[in-house]
Amino acid sequence: MIFEHKYRVEIEDVDKDNFLSNRALLGIFEDIACFHAATLGQGPLEVSKNGFAWLLLNWKVKIIKRSVYGDILTVKTWPRQFDRISSYRDYEVLNKSGEVVAIGSSKWFVMDLSSRRPLRLTEEYTNPYSPITDVSVFGEDMSKLNEPDEYEYKTEYIVGRRDIDSNKHMHNINYLDLAYDVLPEEVFENNDFKNIAIEYKKEVMYKDKVDCYYSKNEEKHVVTIKTGDKVNAIIVLS
């Protein structure tokens, strides 16, 4: 089942050049996924009643053409594949002319709220979605992201209340904010970052102190977020 919704690029969605920011695009993707789940009785308002929540494991996003303030976008999403404990969901963003201006893929799992552990994806969770197994925007699954062997430097961050979402851990988009904060100034100012890959490995909680490590691998900029020696997330920008 393909689910679609229209979005208008608002002033809070754009960067200093009035282009749709990567942060806002991830927010749109997250919102339409939750909206789709809500129509099937598995949305944010049903979390406490159901006792489970869908949580993100990965993002892979490619911006083909930057949208600008005021653009009306048609965003489409569909669940592509279910395995034992995870589900893939893909996205397309079309402008008013029908051009595909961005694509994305994501990987999700169902977390039991009492144990905070993954649940097996039984038919109870998957049947409402009618997955489309033969339509993949990238034509391949997401590659595993690995921690670099070396880093150029690191910064520290204390997780604040503003970072925490309704599932009581740091909101997934805030990891992208941390990645941008740790980038060298010349890298941030001189790159558009039309390709984003994020892998979430261990949740971050309120008041956690995290270390944000930066490294460059050819044309890819890698930020690894860690608490102690445990990797929380890896973000790759290019």
Secondary structure, DSSP 8 states (H G I E B T S, - for coil): --EEEEEE--GGGB-TTSBB-HHHHHHHHHHHHHHHHHHTT-SGGGHHHHTEEEEEEEEEEEESS--BTT-EEEEEEEEEEE-SS-EEEEEEEE-TT--EEEEEEEEEEEEETTTTEE----HHHHGGG---TT--SSSS--------S--SEEEEEE--GGGB-TTSSB-HHHHHHHHHHHS-HHHHHH----EEEEEE-S---TT-EEEEEEEEETTEEEEEEEETTEEEEEEEE-
